[in-house]
Amino acid sequence: MTNIVPLVQYELDVDQYNAVASAFARMLRSQARAEKRDLRVTLTKDTIGLDDVVTGKHPTRFFRQFLGAHPLSGHPSDVDRLHKFICSVSRFSKKAFKLDAFQVLLVEELNWPAEKAQWCRSRRDRPGGAGGLQALLSLLADRSSA
């Protein structure tokens, strides 16, 4: 649910928005029970962090390896670590990767410059939707030409 629009004031803060969303979810669940409908309503956490976006054993390990070196350098070894992380997300993640949240959290949690977070995202968000597969193919092509 994304369109909660206040009628009396111009905007809602995060706590107000979450309170309205929670009340709506309770009402919807109650109505579904009363009508004996099979309905599942799931509320997400109020805030998320990189630990919520980068999940799974392998993606987490490769992401930590990428961050543990010099992730903002653009050095081929660092780009290689980023590609390994991207490929692990594509291969091992059981849920959709929240790319928008990932980019924002690189800036908010790790204090990356916005352009570096965009660069990191662009390595994942390839034209044509190829994502990690395209990164893997690029990595293999780079290695074979070296």
RAVEN-V852589 format. One record per helix or strand of 2 or more residues. SS is the DSSP state (2 for helix, 1 for strand). FROM is the first residue (numbers start at 1). LEN is the number of residues. If there is no record, write none. Layout:
BEGIN
ss=SS from=FROM len=LEN
ss=SS from=FROM len=LEN
END
This chain:
BEGIN
ss=2 from=14 len=21
ss=2 from=50 len=4
ss=2 from=57 len=12
ss=2 from=76 len=17
ss=2 from=99 len=12
ss=2 from=114 len=11
ss=2 from=127 len=3
ss=2 from=131 len=15
END
